[in-house]
Amino acid sequence: MKVKVLKVNAFTKDKDKGNPAGVALNPPVLTDDQMANVTKKLQVSETAFLYPSDKADYKTRFFTPTIEVDLCGHATIATFYTIALRNVLLNNKQNMFKQETNVGILAVDIRYSENNKLSKVMMHQGTPILKDVDIDMSTVADSLNISIDDIDTSLPKQIVSTGLFAFPICVKSYNLLKSIKPDFKKIEDLCKKIDVGGFFVFTFDTIEPNSLYHGRCFCPLYGVNEDPVTGTANGAVCSYLYKNNLVKGNSFICEQGDVIGRSGRVNVEIENDVVKVGGKAFVVKEFELDV
């Protein structure tokens, strides 16, 4: 069986930056193993498969090279940016879609600039959930191959989810963040211990002055050692900072991917418990894969 799938870079307007995702807009019925295999063959961290839904515009399923995940931010942005781009060509500027996901029905806003060009896509995420965790931060430092003194341990020890749980870890400088060489087996074991999808290591020491932080996301549990630019995790971590009164305002720009040559910028907006994450995307190429 052959499957047509697009490779689309999310959170960038460039061909070689951002986070590449697979986008299958009209796939045949596939097994879970076949969908995971598509992602593996495409050599991306996640692929979005869009199917008909009787509850929303689409039913979206997200697969890593190994398993299904409940929600994927960058694959959502890649998917709906592609759909909106095609609608622009048809002069059919739909401003909102709804997708049925494993965490419920979530809205996706399509935004246009003043000259009616597609500007960005913003996805609504789940209501933030924060949980305290009991973990020895020295074991976290060991898994990252850094010193406990490199971590800002004054921040609350919590995991947070707006669709997938992440563990925010704040380090003290960009140069330190850039130098981290993780032990992915140790990270995977710790993720299992505290029931979280990945470590999101970040610093308030940013490249650009208007950014909130610079982050790196380690998700070996999902078969992705380092995700270049992560929608759900940035939404979750901004919610963690916002809920704990560690930031001012409710609209943020987050940096990620520069360390591994895939720089991307994620827009996050928070109003009450409504979290939106988004940005631009670039359609790279269409493939036809055997599964």
Secondary structure, 3 states (H helix, E strand, C coil): CEEEEEEEEECCCCCCCCEEEEEECCCCCCCHHHHHHHHHHHCCCCEEEEECCCCCCEEEEEECCCCEECCCHHHHHHHHHHHHHHHHHCCCCCCEEEEEECCEEEEEEEEECCCCCEEEEEEECCCCEEEECCCCHHHHHHHHCCCHHHECCCCCCEEEECCCEEEEEEECCHHHHHHCCCCHHHHHHHHHHHCCCEEEEEECCCCCCCCCEEEEEEEHHHCEEEECCCHHHHHHHHHHHHHCCCCCCCEEEEEECHHHCCCEEEEEEEECCEEEEEECEEEEEEEEEEC
